Amino acid sequence: MACDKSTCIDISRVSGLFFAVSPSMKDFNTFVSRYDSLEISYVVVRPEGQPKAVLQLLHGMCGCKERFLPFMEFMAGQGVVCIANDHRGHGDSVKSADDLGYMYDGGYVALIDDVRQLNRMAAREWPSLPLYMLGHSMGSLALRTLLKNHTDRLDGVVICGSPAPNVLAHLSRVFSALAIRAGMGRRRPVNIQSLASAAYNRNFRDEGPKAWICSDPEVRKAFLSNPRTDFVFTFNASNALMNMMCETYSSDGWTVCNPDMPVLFLSGADDPCMGGMKGLGKAVRKMREAGYHDVSYKIYPAMRHEILNEIGKERVWQDILRFIGL
């Protein structure tokens, strides 16, 4: 296991309060997926002192675990162990770079099982600590699909950048499944992904491509210049994404063993993926209808899709810290 000590000793100002950021330790490692033996890459960022809680993070479509690192290091500085994996078909959880955007035969079922496997690893290593989970965008669909079908031990969940229910999700799921059956699972429908991104970017097109993800041009530049994030999904991965969308917003199959577990939705007011307040409202209602009693939300003015990386992100970080109870 590689260990990298980060000496984050500067002070972060958060909404008028000051937080001393203590040194943290980053461990990069892998585990073998019990679903199909794919090697899954993950990182743990640990506080140097006694930890107070554990937070597992699930990244979004075309994301990777490293994009969480600034937030993870901040949280570790406050005593929170943070753990995040690259979803299959993302980051280092691939057999080769050509497989970025391909989730192998297991698709979304395997992706969810990978998340659950890491969750069990965290619960075993820190059995006495409260355990939280945060899912961003596609990761939030994975989180809710996990909650729907499993009774994992969690003390609270944070849903960031929740995608609005897509009326074409079922049709897209059927279309991509037919493409897979026709032997085109590795084919990349470039035009479909480009059209979706262009639609999200409509109000920001003067700022360049992918401006909808973040108002900070440096964040967008880093995203677009990294081949590990700027890639196109295959039909295989698109099918997994649409399956998770359909599972998230379906009323069937929910098993809620802890109805009092708090659920917090966080979104940027200018996030087109949210579908406006109507879209967010549907997402919130779905969790309440499923049986969760403590479901709340917060909207951040002038922020877009990636609120954890946005200008003024420290306000979001503080709210998540408060949600965890620190």
C-alpha positions in Angstrom: 0.0 0.0 0.0 1.4 3.3 -1.0 1.2 6.1 1.6 1.5 9.8 0.9 1.5 12.2 3.8 -0.1 15.6 2.9 1.0 18.5 5.1 -2.1 20.6 4.7 -1.5 23.1 7.5 -3.0 26.2 6.1 -6.2 27.7 7.3 -9.5 27.5 5.3 -12.0 30.2 5.8 -15.6 28.8 5.7 -18.5 31.2 6.0 -16.9 33.4 8.6 -15.5 30.5 10.6 -11.9 29.3 10.6 -11.0 25.6 10.4 -7.4 24.4 11.1 -6.6 21.7 8.5 -4.5 19.1 10.1 -2.1 16.8 8.2 -3.6 13.8 6.6 -2.4 10.5 5.0 -3.5 9.2 1.6 -3.4 5.5 0.9 -4.0 4.3 -2.7 -4.9 0.6 -3.1 -7.1 -1.9 -4.9 -9.5 -4.6 -4.1 -10.7 -7.5 -6.3 -14.4 -7.2 -7.2 -16.2 -10.2 -5.8 -18.6 -9.9 -8.8 -16.2 -10.6 -11.6 -12.6 -10.2 -10.2 -12.1 -6.8 -11.8 -9.4 -4.8 -9.9 -11.1 -1.8 -8.4 -8.9 1.2 -7.4 -9.6 3.2 -4.3 -8.1 5.8 -2.0 -8.4 6.4 1.7 -7.6 9.8 3.2 -7.1 9.4 7.0 -6.6 12.0 9.7 -3.5 11.7 11.7 -5.4 11.8 15.0 -8.2 9.7 16.2 -11.0 9.6 13.5 -14.5 10.6 14.4 -16.5 9.4 11.4 -16.2 7.7 8.0 -17.4 9.1 4.7 -17.6 7.0 1.5 -17.8 9.0 -1.7 -19.2 7.9 -5.1 -18.1 10.0 -8.1 -20.1 10.8 -11.2 -20.1 9.9 -14.9 -16.6 10.4 -16.4 -15.3 11.2 -13.0 -12.6 9.7 -10.9 -11.7 9.4 -7.2 -8.9 12.0 -7.4 -11.4 14.8 -8.2 -12.6 14.4 -4.6 -9.2 14.7 -3.0 -9.3 18.4 -2.0 -12.6 17.8 -0.2 -11.4 14.5 1.3 -8.2 16.2 2.6 -10.3 19.0 4.2 -12.6 16.4 5.8 -9.7 14.4 7.1 -8.3 17.5 8.6 -11.6 17.7 10.7 -11.2 14.1 11.8 -13.2 12.3 9.1 -11.8 9.2 7.3 -12.7 9.5 3.6 -12.8 6.6 1.2 -13.6 6.6 -2.6 -13.2 4.2 -5.4 -13.0 4.6 -9.2 -16.2 3.0 -10.5 -15.6 0.2 -13.0 -14.9 1.8 -16.4 -13.5 4.9 -14.8 -10.1 6.1 -13.5 -7.9 3.1 -12.7 -10.7 0.5 -12.4 -10.2 -0.7 -16.0 -8.1 -3.4 -17.6 -6.7 -0.9 -20.1 -7.2 2.8 -21.0 -9.3 1.6 -24.0 -11.9 0.4 -21.5 -12.7 3.9 -20.0 -16.4 4.2 -20.4 -17.0 0.4 -20.5 -18.3 -1.4 -17.4 -17.8 -4.9 -18.5 -20.5 -7.6 -18.5 -21.6 -6.8 -14.9 -22.8 -3.3 -15.8 -24.7 -1.4 -13.1 -25.3 -4.5 -10.9 -21.5 -5.0 -10.6 -20.9 -1.3 -10.0 -23.4 -1.3 -7.1 -21.8 -4.5 -5.7 -18.4 -2.9 -5.9 -19.7 0.1 -3.9 -21.2 -2.3 -1.3 -18.0 -4.3 -1.1 -16.0 -1.2 -0.2 -18.7 -0.1 2.2 -18.4 -3.5 4.0 -14.6 -3.1 4.1 -15.0 0.4 5.7 -17.5 -0.9 8.2 -15.1 -3.7 9.2 -12.1 -1.4 9.6 -14.0 1.2 11.6 -16.8 -0.7 13.3 -17.3 1.8 16.1 -17.5 5.0 13.9 -20.6 6.5 12.3 -20.5 5.7 8.5 -21.9 8.1 5.9 -22.1 8.0 2.1 -22.0 10.8 -0.4 -22.9 10.3 -4.1 -22.4 12.9 -6.8 -24.5 12.9 -10.0 -24.3 9.3 -11.4 -22.8 8.4 -8.0 -26.0 9.7 -6.4 -28.0 7.3 -8.6 -25.7 4.5 -7.6 -26.2 5.4 -3.9 -30.0 5.4 -4.2 -30.0 2.1 -6.1 -27.8 0.7 -3.4 -30.2 1.9 -0.7 -33.2 0.5 -2.6 -31.8 -3.0 -2.8 -29.6 -3.5 0.2 -29.6 -2.8 3.9 -26.1 -1.5 4.3 -25.1 0.0 7.6 -25.2 3.8 7.1 -25.8 6.7 9.5 -26.7 9.2 6.8 -26.4 10.0 3.1 -25.7 13.1 1.1 -26.9 13.4 -2.5 -25.1 16.0 -4.6 -26.0 17.1 -8.1 -29.0 14.8 -8.4 -29.9 14.2 -12.0 -33.6 14.9 -12.7 -35.8 12.0 -13.7 -35.3 11.5 -17.5 -38.6 10.7 -19.4 -36.5 8.9 -22.0 -34.6 6.8 -19.5 -36.6 3.6 -20.2 -36.4 4.0 -23.9 -32.7 4.7 -23.7 -32.3 1.6 -21.5 -34.1 -0.6 -24.1 -32.2 0.9 -27.0 -28.8 0.4 -25.4 -29.7 -3.1 -24.3 -30.6 -3.9 -28.0 -27.2 -2.5 -29.1 -25.4 -4.7 -26.6 -27.3 -7.8 -27.8 -26.2 -6.9 -31.3 -22.6 -7.0 -30.2 -22.1 -3.2 -30.0 -21.6 -3.0 -26.3 -18.2 -1.4 -26.8 -19.4 1.1 -29.4 -19.5 4.7 -28.3 -22.6 6.7 -29.3 -20.7 10.0 -29.5 -23.6 12.1 -30.8 -25.9 11.1 -28.0 -23.6 12.2 -25.3 -22.6 15.3 -27.2 -26.2 16.3 -27.6 -26.9 15.8 -23.9 -23.9 17.9 -22.9 -24.8 20.6 -25.4 -28.4 20.8 -24.0 -27.0 21.2 -20.4 -24.5 23.8 -21.7 -27.1 25.9 -23.5 -27.1 28.7 -20.9 -23.3 28.7 -20.6 -22.2 28.2 -24.2 -20.4 31.5 -24.3 -18.0 30.2 -21.7 -16.9 27.2 -23.7 -17.6 23.4 -23.6 -18.7 21.8 -20.3 -19.2 25.2 -18.7 -22.4 23.7 -17.1 -20.3 21.5 -14.7 -18.6 24.4 -12.9 -18.3 28.2 -13.0 -14.5 27.9 -12.2 -12.7 27.8 -15.5 -9.7 26.1 -13.9 -11.8 23.2 -12.9 -13.2 22.9 -16.4 -9.8 23.1 -17.9 -8.5 20.3 -15.7 -11.5 18.1 -16.6 -11.2 18.6 -20.3 -7.4 18.1 -20.4 -7.5 14.8 -18.6 -8.1 11.7 -20.8 -9.3 9.9 -17.6 -12.3 12.3 -17.4 -13.0 13.5 -20.9 -14.2 10.3 -22.6 -17.4 9.0 -24.2 -19.5 6.2 -22.6 -20.1 3.0 -24.5 -23.5 1.5 -25.0 -22.6 -0.8 -22.2 -22.0 2.0 -19.7 -25.0 4.0 -21.0 -27.2 1.1 -20.3 -25.9 0.9 -16.8 -26.5 4.6 -16.3 -30.1 4.4 -17.5 -30.8 1.3 -15.4 -29.7 3.2 -12.3 -31.8 6.2 -13.3 -34.9 3.9 -13.7 -34.2 2.1 -10.4 -33.8 5.4 -8.6 -37.1 6.8 -9.7 -39.1 3.6 -9.6 -41.4 3.1 -6.7 -41.0 -0.6 -6.7 -38.6 -2.7 -4.7 -37.6 -0.3 -1.9 -36.6 -1.9 1.4 -36.2 0.7 4.1 -34.9 -0.8 7.4 -33.8 2.6 8.9 -36.5 5.1 8.0 -35.0 7.7 10.4 -31.7 7.8 8.6 -31.1 11.4 7.5 -31.0 12.1 3.7 -29.6 15.5 2.5 -29.9 16.7 -1.0 -27.4 19.4 -2.1 -27.6 21.2 -5.5 -26.3 24.3 -7.2 -29.1 26.7 -8.2 -27.6 26.9 -11.8 -27.2 23.1 -12.2 -29.1 22.2 -15.4 -28.8 18.5 -14.5 -31.1 19.1 -11.5 -34.1 19.9 -13.8 -34.9 23.0 -11.7 -36.8 22.9 -8.5 -39.4 20.7 -10.1 -36.8 18.0 -10.8 -35.2 18.3 -7.4 -38.7 18.2 -5.8 -39.4 14.9 -7.5 -36.1 13.4 -6.2 -36.8 14.5 -2.7 -40.4 13.3 -2.8 -39.3 9.9 -4.1 -37.1 9.4 -1.0 -39.9 10.4 1.3 -42.3 8.1 -0.5 -39.8 5.3 -0.2 -40.1 5.6 3.6 -37.4 8.0 4.8 -38.7 10.5 7.3 -35.8 12.9 7.5 -35.2 14.2 4.0 -34.0 17.7 3.5 -32.3 19.8 0.8 -30.3 22.9 0.3 -29.7 25.0 -2.8 -26.5 27.1 -3.4 -27.0 30.3 -5.5 -24.7 30.8 -8.5 -23.3 27.2 -8.3 -23.5 24.7 -11.1 -23.2 20.9 -11.2 -20.0 20.1 -9.3 -20.7 22.0 -6.0 -17.8 20.2 -4.3 -15.4 21.9 -6.7 -17.3 25.2 -7.2 -16.2 28.7 -6.4 -17.3 29.1 -2.8 -17.2 25.3 -2.3 -16.1 25.8 1.3 -19.7 26.6 2.2 -20.7 23.2 0.9 -17.9 21.5 2.7 -19.0 23.1 6.0 -22.6 22.0 5.5 -21.5 18.4 4.9 -19.3 18.6 8.0 -22.3 19.9 10.0 -24.5 17.1 8.6 -22.0 14.5 9.9 -22.2 16.2 13.3 -18.8 17.8 13.5 
